[in-house]
Amino acid sequence: MSCEHYGNNTIIVFCFIIDKDKILLIRRTKEPYANTLTVPGGKKEHGESLSQACIREVEEETGLTPCSLELAGMVHNYQENNPQETLTFYFTCRSYSGDLKSGEEGVVEWYDIDESFTLHDMNLFYLQIAPFVFSRKKFPFEGQIVLSEKGDIIRSTIDYLKAL
């Protein structure tokens, strides 16, 4: 699979599929972050819009087709001494069609939103991003997450964009 690069940048999309008080999570079977729970998502392919990439990733990983997407925010992920930067866009979906099924990326299952913050195998990025997604502020969030060479979070700064 090719991914969209701009210089040393990679673009990734993630989707928080929400149904009342439930969130759809995938237990990843592949690296990166195998055996952790997170939301469906993946790399944007050449020529796709962000929403097209999000819909494709959700369909591939869950069998569901988002009927509506809302941009929740974006985060710049990087290592301090590495020119590579990953720009991640986070969407929410509260309306979808299709039948839920797991795919090659992992097993999908509904979890209680409140419970998702206490699961021991929850992806650390989810724990950083999800509070901003679930707050339902009228502004999208933007932030930076600085990673170690192993991919661990060193520090993060995330806040809501304000009207200028």
C-alpha positions as CSV (number, residue, x, y, z in Angstrom):
1,M,0.0,0.0,0.0
2,S,1.4,3.4,-0.9
3,C,1.0,6.3,1.5
4,E,0.8,10.0,0.9
5,H,4.1,11.7,1.6
6,Y,4.9,15.5,1.6
7,G,8.6,15.7,2.1
8,N,9.2,13.7,5.2
9,N,5.6,13.5,6.2
10,T,3.0,10.7,6.3
11,I,-0.7,11.3,6.6
12,I,-2.9,8.9,8.7
13,V,-6.6,9.0,9.4
14,F,-8.5,7.5,12.4
15,C,-12.2,7.2,13.0
16,F,-14.0,7.1,16.3
17,I,-17.2,5.2,15.5
18,I,-19.7,6.0,18.3
19,D,-23.0,4.4,18.9
20,K,-24.7,6.0,22.0
21,D,-22.4,5.2,24.9
22,K,-20.2,2.7,22.9
23,I,-17.0,3.0,20.9
24,L,-15.9,0.6,18.2
25,L,-12.3,-0.6,18.9
26,I,-10.0,-2.8,17.0
27,R,-7.5,-5.1,18.7
28,R,-4.6,-4.7,16.3
29,T,-2.9,-7.9,15.2
30,K,-0.2,-6.1,13.2
31,E,2.6,-3.7,14.0
32,P,2.7,-0.9,14.9
33,Y,1.2,-1.3,18.3
34,A,0.1,-5.0,17.9
35,N,-2.1,-6.4,20.7
36,T,-3.4,-2.9,21.7
37,L,-6.9,-1.6,21.4
38,T,-7.5,1.5,19.3
39,V,-9.9,3.0,16.8
40,P,-9.9,1.9,13.1
41,G,-7.6,3.9,10.8
42,G,-4.5,3.8,8.6
43,K,-2.5,5.6,5.9
44,K,-4.0,7.9,3.3
45,E,-3.3,6.7,-0.2
46,H,-2.2,8.8,-3.1
47,G,-5.1,10.7,-4.6
48,E,-7.5,10.2,-1.8
49,S,-9.1,13.0,0.2
50,L,-9.0,12.6,4.0
51,S,-12.6,11.6,4.2
52,Q,-12.2,9.0,1.4
53,A,-9.2,7.5,3.2
54,C,-11.2,7.4,6.4
55,I,-14.2,5.6,4.8
56,R,-11.9,3.1,3.0
57,E,-10.0,2.3,6.2
58,V,-13.2,1.9,8.2
59,E,-14.7,-0.4,5.6
60,E,-11.5,-2.5,5.4
61,E,-11.1,-2.9,9.1
62,T,-14.7,-3.2,10.3
63,G,-17.1,-4.0,7.4
64,L,-19.0,-0.8,8.2
65,T,-19.5,2.2,5.9
66,P,-19.6,5.6,7.5
67,C,-22.6,7.6,6.5
68,S,-21.4,10.8,8.1
69,L,-17.9,12.0,9.2
70,E,-17.0,14.9,11.3
71,L,-13.4,16.2,11.7
72,A,-12.5,16.1,15.4
73,G,-8.9,17.3,15.1
74,M,-5.4,16.7,14.1
75,V,-2.1,15.8,15.7
76,H,1.5,16.1,14.5
77,N,3.6,13.1,15.7
78,Y,7.4,13.2,15.5
79,Q,10.7,12.3,17.2
80,E,12.9,15.2,18.2
81,N,16.0,14.1,16.2
82,N,14.2,12.6,13.2
83,P,12.9,14.7,10.2
84,Q,10.0,12.2,9.6
85,E,6.7,13.6,10.8
86,T,3.3,11.9,10.8
87,L,0.2,14.0,10.6
88,T,-2.9,12.3,12.0
89,F,-6.5,13.4,11.4
90,Y,-9.2,12.2,13.7
91,F,-12.8,11.8,12.6
92,T,-16.0,10.9,14.4
93,C,-18.8,8.8,12.9
94,R,-22.2,8.4,14.5
95,S,-24.1,7.0,11.5
96,Y,-23.0,4.0,9.5
97,S,-24.3,1.1,7.5
98,G,-23.2,-2.5,6.9
99,D,-22.5,-5.5,9.0
100,L,-19.7,-5.5,11.6
101,K,-16.8,-7.9,10.8
102,S,-13.2,-8.2,11.8
103,G,-10.5,-8.0,9.1
104,E,-6.8,-8.5,8.5
105,E,-5.8,-5.7,10.9
106,G,-7.5,-7.1,13.9
107,V,-10.7,-8.0,15.8
108,V,-13.3,-5.3,16.2
109,E,-15.7,-5.1,19.2
110,W,-17.9,-2.5,20.9
111,Y,-16.8,-1.2,24.3
112,D,-18.4,1.2,26.8
113,I,-16.8,4.6,26.2
114,D,-16.1,5.2,30.0
115,E,-14.6,1.7,30.3
116,S,-12.3,2.3,27.3
117,F,-10.2,4.6,29.5
118,T,-9.5,1.9,32.1
119,L,-8.6,-1.0,29.8
120,H,-5.0,-2.2,30.4
121,D,-4.2,-2.8,26.8
122,M,-5.6,0.5,25.4
123,N,-3.3,2.2,23.0
124,L,-1.6,5.2,24.6
125,F,-2.5,7.5,21.7
126,Y,-6.1,6.7,22.2
127,L,-5.8,7.8,25.9
128,Q,-4.3,11.1,24.8
129,I,-6.8,11.9,22.0
130,A,-10.1,10.4,23.1
131,P,-10.9,13.0,25.8
132,F,-10.8,15.7,23.1
133,V,-13.0,13.6,20.8
134,F,-15.6,12.8,23.4
135,S,-15.9,16.3,24.8
136,R,-17.8,17.4,21.7
137,K,-16.5,21.0,21.7
138,K,-17.5,23.0,18.7
139,F,-13.8,23.5,17.8
140,P,-11.5,20.8,16.5
141,F,-8.4,20.1,18.5
142,E,-4.8,20.3,17.3
143,G,-1.7,19.1,19.0
144,Q,1.8,17.6,18.9
145,I,3.0,14.3,20.3
146,V,6.7,13.7,20.7
147,L,7.8,10.1,20.5
148,S,10.9,8.2,21.6
149,E,12.8,6.1,19.1
150,K,10.8,3.1,20.3
151,G,7.5,4.9,19.6
152,D,6.7,5.7,23.3
153,I,5.1,9.1,24.1
154,I,7.6,11.5,25.7
155,R,5.2,14.4,25.8
156,S,2.1,15.8,24.3
157,T,0.4,19.1,23.9
158,I,-3.1,19.1,22.6
159,D,-5.8,21.8,22.8
160,Y,-8.8,23.1,20.9
161,L,-8.4,25.5,18.0
162,K,-10.1,28.8,18.8
163,A,-11.8,31.1,16.4
164,L,-9.5,33.8,15.2
